[in-house]
Amino acid sequence: MRYPETPTGDVVDDHHGTKVADPYRWLEDPDAPETRAWVAAQNELTQGWLAGRGERKAIHERLTQLWDHARAGVPWHRGERWFQLRNSGLQDQDVLWVMEAPDAPGRVLLDPNALSTDGTVALTSLGFSQDGERLAYATSEAGSDWLTWRVRDVEDARDHPDVVSWSKFSSAVWAPDASGFFYAAYAAPTRGEEWSQVNTDQQLRFHRLGTTQDDDELIFARPDEPEWGFTPHVTDDGRWLVVEIWQGTDPRNRVWVSALSQEDTIAGIAPRPLLDNFDASYTFVDADGDMLWLHTDAGAPRGRVVAVDARQAPDQALREVIAETDDTLEQVALVGERLVTVHLRHATSRVSRFTLEGRPDGEVELPGLGSVAALAGRREDDALYLSFVSFTAPASVVRHELASGLTEQWWTPDVALDFDALVTEQVFVDSGGVAVPLFCVHRRDVHPGEDGHPTLLYGYGGFNIPLTPRFSVTWAVWLERGGVLAVANLRGGGEYGQAWHDDGRLANKQHVFDDALACAHWLVAHGWTRPERLAISGGSNGGLMAAACLTQRPQAFGAVVIEVGVLDMLRFHIFTIGWAWASDFGTVEDPEQFATLYAYSPLHRVREGTEYPATLIVTGDHDDRVVPAHSLKFGATLQAAQAGSAPVLLRVETRGGHGAGKPTGMLIDERADVLAFLTHTLEGATHD
């Protein structure tokens, strides 16, 4: 490969006496002409390489065919109206519909596809008033985390002139009288640094309908705690403002409350501590007058439901409502005078019902082993709606009648794929004495053998986030062409509660990579594949996982796909929200944590003269979550070090971000490139 010329600088940092060179520091400026020219040259190289792969056209056509199926989310209601997100198939963005009943045809309330010519303006967040008459909706552009809020009347689908900008990591919650909404925002960033400037000092504000953002009222801010962020809730009866205070990605948080006046909902609001020890995770579920139900891991690493009195003194004793079990509590909702829970058992969902006093009240039968992606229902409802998905079944809507216990498949998509030809198995891989769950998905006629099969190993392993079964058109095309999909539940995730998370973060982060490498070894040892036919992939923190495995054991893989990865572990904290990840990664300011980070940081583990497998690095030039500098610097370093003949390619999406809100057309192009890369590099076509 003849790679674009990449100048090197003489930047050297000193970390506790360790000198660390950073020759590609100049690539951290995404808008510099030199960076843009270099990115354009890399994209030209990558597209030229992919253009020579004859399978890409067929893969793109099949992806388009399979993607073109109707999709629908769970219906929910506010007041007398029902709402649902739908997609006819190839629409770039999902469309918001409003109906008179959950099964009524309805009408379009908001179509984000009309907001841009290229489909890159996404509908990111929705906040309805209690009566369902008004909607605060947030849009984001080009995959950015920045949100812009507007207000629409549901009756006539007309927007108010109100515009609220520079919101991020925020919801919108209406005051009881629908006079305005609470939201969180940051100060406007410095011009030209919108995609990279550090995000701290979030504020909780109130926007009163019909006023400008300059007139918004400050509800809560803590300049002395610049890392605090705020998630507001208003109880259905309008009595309480509940504020969850988060601090980066640390699973622990605080809960503060403020009584709301019925005469003037904003006057005199002064949130005060309710649970302020920062000792556990507390998530608001619902309320009954002054009593709040919370989902917490306080005294229960796998989660339980507790009740607290909003009127009482801070850090009162918690009253247990639903006790911890051997399964991990993932979701809780109050529907029809019952508490409905979703627990994870070996990374698959179980749904249970409880009385408001916490007595077991039966189970909700699911269509099979998979994931409950969403729950919908309110206290006054007589039915629960949930979204169910698995590796071999796209998201469907299940309806459960609370009185009769009847469960029905309420809506199922029609996808042109033979799902009966696919099978999912779960095994447990030994990783240094720890059993790591591994899902293996393949065609029924694909079996272990001496030659092995093209196999894609996918994982995440971080931030207490569980990796549960989901349907992917990309994976479906891979499977029907004879490939094997292996999805690993690595330590660091949320599959088994806080202990599992702790065993894969900070000083234990290497366990994540050990688990992934153990799964790679298992797949080879059991005849599913050979190293030259095995690829590893992940996105974001999963991109870190894939890159760490690449640099630690390059001979274990025939291909690697690293998507929007965190790859420079010594500088991640200086961009946008990167500082927040210290709860999982640690910080270079601490000498011991620096040593841990430096030991596995993919950017700093690349070694010249090494034969690396074929590698595709994917990012977006508007990614303000994991800034593209991670991918650009790592790509330049790997290209310079490559001693073998396998390609090292960068694919940088323009007008693309971290992944959320990416338009369908852009996704199909991107996934076709990834599958064509894997198909070609893993010893030719994936079909037998």
Secondary structure by P-SEA (a helix, b strand, c coil): ccccbbbbcbbbbbcccbbbbbccccccccccaaaaaaaaaaaaaaaaaaaaccaaaaaaaaaaaaacbbbbccccccccccccccccccccbbbbbbcccccccccccccccccccccccccccccccccccccbbbbbcccccbbbbbbbcccccccccccccccccbbbbbccccccccccccccccccccccccccbbbbbbbccccccccccccccccccccbbbbbbbccccccbbbbbbccccccbbbbbbbbbccccccbbbbbbccccccbbbbbccccccbbbbbcccccccbbbbbbbcccccccbbbbcccccccccccccccccbbbbbbbcccbbbbbbbcccccccbbbbcccccccccccccccccbbbbbbbcccccbbbbbbbccccccccccccccccccccbbbbbbbbbcccbbbbbbbbbcccccccccccbbbbbbbbcccccccbbbbaaaaaaaaabbbbbbbbccccccccaaaaaaccccccaaaaaaaaaaaaaaaaacccccccbbbbcccaaaaaaaaaaaaccccccbbbbccccccccccccccccccccccccccccaaaaaaaaaccccccccccccccbbbbbbbcccccccaaaaaaaaaaaaaaccccccbbbbbbccccccccccaaaaaaaaaaaaaaaaaaccccccc
